[in-house]
Amino acid sequence: MLKPYMLPGEKLPGIYKDYLQNLPQAVRFLGEHYNESGVFAKKAQRVCAGYKTDRQRLFRMLWDYNRDLDCSEETEKQIEKLLDEQAVVVLCGQQAGLLSGPLYTIYKALGAVKLASRLEQELGRPVVPVFWIAAEDHDFSEANNCYVLDKENKPQRIDLELEHEGEPVGQMRLTAEAGQEVLEELQARVPHTEFVPDILAWLEETRSESQTPADWFARIMAKLFAAEGLVLFNPLLEEARALAAPVFAQVVRRRQEVQAALSEREAALRAEGYPLQVEREDDASFLLLVEGRRTGLYKRGEYFSTRDGAVSYSEVDLLALIAERPEKLSPNVLLRPLVQDSIFPTVAFIPGPGETSYFAQVTAMYPVFGIEPPVLWPRPGVTVVEPRLARYLKKYDVPERELLRDLGDVLQRELKKKNDMDIDSVFEHLRSHLKLEYEHLKRELVKLNPQLEKLAEKNLQHVYSQVRYLEDKAEEEYKKKNEVMIRHFAALEQGLKPNGKLQERVFCVFTYLMKYGPGFWEQLVEEFPQQPGHHLFYPGK
């Protein structure tokens, strides 16, 4: 069962929140709103009319890559659709996280699958779901770990221990030892169920066939989304770099126009009160050099140079490098969407809240490159409410609106309802009474000897320490009396807001697949939201 849920406003970037509400101050920066009548039909026509990439080359690249991942027949059918001149793509992307990464990665892919299926029916043209694996990303610290709930239902981190020297994640070597350690740790952490052996077996199979962490991620995603036909793409493919080369060349030749468009947009965003998601340096070239490490190129005088100046190219030399060896270059975060939408006929892109924010900057660049921007369809968010957690919520009559807020307040309310004694109030009253009595005592004692006033104050502090001791003992008994309730609320916090964050930003999907098996996945796919916004998912209902 799935229910819409309104997140606390402070959890969302301002422009993302405003875009969801279709407010004009946000929409003007992000293009046509996804709820506008006929927006996808008009966008698909413009995308196909302006699409310049050879569809045969696109088909062959995706066919070879996905077949290499042992993709399903359904995925092959989706790839074949791209040969149709009227075919468009619903695209999403994310880092190649360990064991598929945080849940929001899965939700992006499901969003692409569901929206593509819906648009294909509505538009009467082929619509293909594509997942862009950010294999060129070099921030391995964000992709080398995942979290699961352990046997005691506490969040536990699992790490992929590999040496990293700044190269793209898709070029790192995945050692057998490191991969096996991850699976051993996973098996040791998660509760043992009937589903664990089979899932571990296919995770080991995908690991053994993978050369890099990005390969392992891709094979896991291909397995998970076999029935849904999700098409996977790796920007480090040789053909992908060749297809990206025209955008690389344009950003060099038209750098001043790009900079001017961005500067104007950034000033407008600031004037509207929206902070910039990507703070950039004026001399950044939007390109990174890939020579083992991935290093930014900066325009310094007549040359494009690395920050340390160790490597420099004139504009002529850089354009020659792009033409001859485009694999030596990589787009930065602002240029990547332009590369994406030149390679693919993208009718819709599924961003998370942060990506929505930086798209407000990026959309200013599309006219400079002559590329049609996609409609943004923000990723639906989901919080899984497991059956045991649902029982606790019902037992303590916790309103759904409070689930992702401060459950500590709800716990205190329930404790007060259950207990006649308010320990804080009782002991605060005692301390206040003692202070008043000692003030009276000191006024009398000073008549006998002024020194007795200091002695009385010292004595009061000793009494306070004894009161504190008694209060601690009372709290211990209080906790024992309410131990079950406190434990249940701790489970709610750990399951719904692990590490104080939204669940989808912490746990990987195997937390639930290993506990509930294929039925969980089938229900999630079937019920996944058809609209952006946050939702509560009750598996088994």
N, C-alpha and C positions, 0 to 999 in steps of 0.2 A: 504494500500500500504506500502511496506517495501523497504527500501533502505540501502545499506551498508554505513558506516560512519567511517572515520578515526579520532579516538580520539587524542587530543593533547598528545604527548608522555609523558609529565610529569605526566599524570594521571595514568600511568601504571607502576607496578613494572618491573624492568629491565629483570628478567628472564622470566616473563610472556610474555612480549613484544617480547623477542627473541624466545621464544617457538612458539608463533603464526607465526613467520616468518620462523620457521623450521631451525633456526641457530644451527650448531653443538655444540657450547659451552653451549647451554641450553638443547638440546635434550639428551646429554650424561648424564645429571643428572635426566632426567624425563622419560627415556624409549623410546620405539618406538613412532614415531610421528603419529598422527591420520591420516595424509594425505599419509602415506606410502602405497604402493600398497599391498593389501592382509593382512594388519596388523591385522584387526579385526578377520578374519578367522583363522589366525595362533594363535592369542591370545585366541580365544574361545576354540580351540583344547587343548591348554596347560592348560587352566583354568579347563576344565572338567576332563582332565586326572589327575590333582593333587588335585581335590576337595574332601575333606574327610568328610564333614558334612552330616549327615543322611538327605536325602531329605524329607523323611516322617516327621521327626521332624520339619524341616523348614516349610514344607507345613502346618502342624497342627498349629504351632505358628502363622503364618501369617494369616491363615484362621480364627482362633478364634479371633485374634485381630481386623482384618478388618471387620469381621461380627459384632463385638461389636460396631464398629463405624458406623453401618448401611451403609456399602459400597454397591456399585452398582454391578449388575450382571457382568459387564465388568471387574471389579476388581477381582471378584471371578474367572472368566475365566483366568485372568493373573496369579493368584496364582496357579491354577491347572496346568498350564504349567510347573511349577517348579518341578513337579514329573518326568518329562522327563529327563533322564540322560544327554541329549544333551542341556538342557536349560541353558542359561546364563542370567546375569542381567546387566542392565545399572543403575548405582546407583548415587544418589546425596543426599545431606543432608544439614540441616541448623537448627539453633535454632528455638524453638517454639515461634515465634514472635507474638505480639498482632495483632489480625485480619489478620493473615497470614504473618505479618511482612513486611519488605521492598519488593519492586517489584522484586528484584533479587532473592528472594526465589521462587517466582512464575516462574521466567525465568529458574531457575535450574530445576524445576519439568517439565516444558514444554520441556526443552532440553532433559531430560531423556525420556519423552514420544516420542518425535519426532525421536531421535536417535534409540531407541529400535524398533520402527516401521520400520525404514529404514533398520536396520541391520537384522531384522527378514526376510525381503524380500531378502536381499543380501546374507545372510549366509545359508538360508534354514534350520534354527533351531529356536526353541522358544527363544525369547529375551524379558525379562520382565522389565518394568520400576519400580524402587523402590526408595522411599524417606525415608531416615534415619532421623527421628525426634531427634534432639539433646536434648532429655528430661533430660539427666543426667547433662547437663550444669548448673552450679550454678551462672553464671553471669546474674542475673535477670535484672540488670540495662540496659542491651542491648536488652532485650526481653519484657520489661514491657511498651513499648510505640509504637505509630505509628503516622504517619503524613498524613493529608488529606488537600486538597485545600478547603477553606471555601467559603462562599457565595460571598465574595469579591475577590476570587481567590488568597488568601494568604495562605501560609503553616501554618497549626495549629497542634500542638502536642496534642495527647490524651494519657493519662496515665492509666494503671491498678494499682490501689492503693492497694497493699497487703503487709503484713508484711513478711519480708524475713530474715532468719537467716543463710544463707549460704548453705541451703539444695538444691539438684537438683530441677530445675523448675518442673520436672515431679512428684515431691513429695510434692509440695506446694498445699495448699487448695485454690481452687477458690471459693470465697464467692459470694453469689447471689448479695449482695449489690455492690461489686466492679465491677462485670460483667455488671450489669444493669446500673451503672454509666457510664461505657464506651459507651454503646449503646445510652444512653441519650445524652451524649456529642457528639457522632457521628451524631445523628439526628439533634442536634442543630447547628452543624457546617456546614454540607454539604448542597449544594443547593437542594431545594425540587424538585424532578422530579417524574414522574409516577412510576419509578422503586424503589424508596426508601422504600415504605411500605413493599413490598414483601421481599426485601433483609433484612430489619430489622427484619421481622418475622422469617426468617430462621436463622439469627444470634442469635436471642433470643432462638430459639428452640435448636440450638447446644449448646448454653451456659447453658441452663437449664439441659442438659443431661451430662454436663462435671463436673468432680471432681477436675481437676487441670488445670492450664493454658495450659499445654501440651495437655490435652484431648481436650480442646476447639480448639486449633490450628489444631489438627488431624481431628476433625469433620468438621471444615471449609474446610480443604484441601480435605477431602473425598467428600464433597458436590461439591466443585469447579471442581474436576477432575473425577467426576462420569463417564462421557462419555469416558474419556481417559483411564480409568482403572488403574490409578496410585495406586501402592501397598504401603501402609504405614507401617513403622516399628518403634517400640519404644524399645531402648536398655535397658530400665528398666524392661521389661517383665522378669518374673522369668526364662522362658526357654531360653531367650536371654543370660542371665547371665551364665547359664549352658553351652551354646554353646561357650561362650567367655572364659570359664575357662582354656582350654588348652593353649591359648595364654598368659593368665595371668601367668600360671605356667612356660611357656617357658621363659618369660622375667625375671622371678626370677632366674631360673636355668642358663640361658645363658646371664646374665646381662653384664658380662665382654666382651663377643663377640659383643653384641649390642652396648655397649659403644665404643668399638674400631671401629666398622663400622661407627658409627655416627661421631666420632671424625675425622676419615679420610675424610669422605664426607664433613664435615664442613670446614676443612682446604682447601679442593679442591675448594669449593664454594667461600671462601674468596680469594683464589689465582686468581680466575676468575673474581673477582670484584663484586660478588653477595653478598649483605648483608643477614644474616640469618634471616628468618622470625620468628623462635622460638629460643630465647636465653635460654639455659637450664643450670641447675646447675649440676656439675659433679656427685654429690651424689644423684640426683633425681632417683627414682626407676621406673618411668613410670606408677606407680599405685597410685591411690588415695583411701583413706579409706572413706567410706560413713557411718557415724554414726550421722544422723541428718545433720550436716555439711559435706561438701566434702573437705577432707584435704589430702595434699600430703604426701607420704611416702618417706623417705630418707634412703639410706644405710649408717649407721654409725657404723663402726667397724663390729661386728658380727650380728648387728640387723638392722631391718627395722623399722624406728621410724617416728612419726609425728615431725614437726619442733620443737614443744615445749617439745618433749620427753615424753609427757603424755601417749602415747601408743607405745609399742615396740613389735616386733615379731622377733623371730629367723627365719632363713630360713625354718626350719622344720615346725614351727608353722604357718608361712605365707602360705606355700604350703598346709598345712592341712586346713587352712581357705578357700583357693581357692577351694579346693576339696569339702568341706562341705557347705560353705556359700559364693559362688561367688558373690551373690548380695551385699555383704559388700564392694566390691571393684569396681573400675571404672578405665578405661584407661585414660591417659592424652592425650593431643592433638597429640602427636607423635605416640602413640601406637594405637589410635582409628582406623586409616586406616587398620592396621594389623588385628584388631578384625573384622572390617567390611568385609575384604576379606577372612577371615576364615569362617565366618558365611554364606556369599553369594558367589556364583560363578560369580564374577564380571569381565565382559569383558571390561567395560568402566566406568570411574568415571568422573563426571562433576564438576570440581572445579571452584571457582571464582579466581580472580587474587591473593589474599592472600593465598588461599589454594594451588594454583599452586606453589607458592614460598616455602611453607613448605613441599610440596611433594618432592621437590628437596633434602631435608634432609631425609624424610621418606623412599624413595625408596632404600636407602642404607641398610635398616633393613630387607627387604623382603627375601633376600637369607638366612639370619641367621635363619629365621622362616620356610623356605621351602615353602613359599607362592608365588604364581604367582601374580605380580603386575598388575593392570588394565592399559589399555590405557587411558591416560588423554585426555579428550575432553573438552577444556575450555568453560565455560558457555558463551553463546552469551549474549551480552549486548544490551539493547533496550532503546531508549528514545521515549516516546509518544509525538507526535506533534499534539495537539488537533486542530480541525478545526479553532477555533478563532485565535490560535497562527499561524497557517499556513497562515491565511489571513493577519496578521500583517507582517509576513515575506515577503509575496508577495508585500504588499503595499509599504514597505520600501526597497524592492529589496535587502534583506539580503541574501548573498550567504550561501548555506547549510554548507559549510566548516567552517563558523564562528559561527554556532549555539551554540556550547558548548565551545566556547572560550570567550573572554571578549566582551560582547555585549555593554559595556559602550563605547568602542572605536567606535563601529558602530553607536551608538546613537549620539556621538559628531560629527561624520562625516555627519550624516543626518541633524543635527541641523545647521551645517555650510552651507550645501547645501540650506537649506530653508531660512536662514536669511542672509541679507546683512551685518549686523553689527556683528563684532567679539568683544564681550564685553571685553574679556581678553586683546586683542591687543590694543583696543582703550584706556583703562585705564592704561595699562602699558606704552603706549606712553606718556600719560599725565603726569604720575609720573616721567618718565625720563626727560621730558621737564621741569617740575617744578624744578627738582634737578639741572639741568644745569643753569636755570635762577637764582635760589637762590645762586648757587656758584658764579655767576657773581655779584649778589647783595651784598653778604658778602664781596667780595674783595673791593667793593666800600665803603661799610659802615665802614669797619675797618679803613679806612682813616680818618673818622670823630671821631670814638671812638671804641677802641678794644672790649668794652663790647657789642656793637651792633651785633657782629658776633654771640655770644651765643643767643641773643634775636632773631636773624634771623633764627637760627636753630630750636629754640623752636616754632617759628611761622610756619616754614615749617611743623613740625609735626602736628600742628593744621590743616593746610591745607590738609595734607595727610588724617587725620581723616574725614574731610569733603568729600574728594574724595572717601574714602571707603564707606561713607554713600550713596553718589550718585551712586556708583557702585552696592551696595546692592539693591537699588531701581531699577536700570536698570535690574539686574538679576531677581528680582521679576516679572517685566513686561515681561521679556524674557521667564520665566517659564510659566506665564499665557498664553502668546501667543502660546507656544508649549506644553501646558498642555496635550493635547490628545496624542501627540507623546510620551511624557515622560511616560505617564500612560501605553501606549501600550508596551513600552520597559520594564517597570517594570513588566508587566504581563508576558512577555517573560522570563525574569530572574527568576521570581517566579515559572513559570510553567516548564521551561526547566532545570534550575540550582537552585533548592530550597536550601536555606541556603548555597549557593556557592558549592554544591556537585552535583554529577550526580543524576539525578532524581530517578534512580532505587535504590539508596541507602537511599532514604528518604520516598517517598510516598508508601502507601500500595495500593493494587489493587482496593480497594473499592472506592478510589478517582474517578475512571473511571467507575466502574460497576454501581455505584449509579447515575452517570450522563448519561451514554450511554446505560445501560442495557445489556441484553444477547448478543446483536449484537456485542458489543465490544469484549466480550470473544470469541465468535465464530470466528471473524475475526483474533484475536490475535493467537488463536490455529491454524487456517488454514494457516496463513502466517508466523508463527514463524520461525526464521532463521534455515537453515539446516547446517550452518557453524558457527564456533566461530568468534569472532570479534564483533564490535559494529554496531548497525543498528538504523535507524530512522523509526518509525512506525506511519503512518498517518491513524488513524481510520476514517472509513466512505468513504475512497477513493477506 
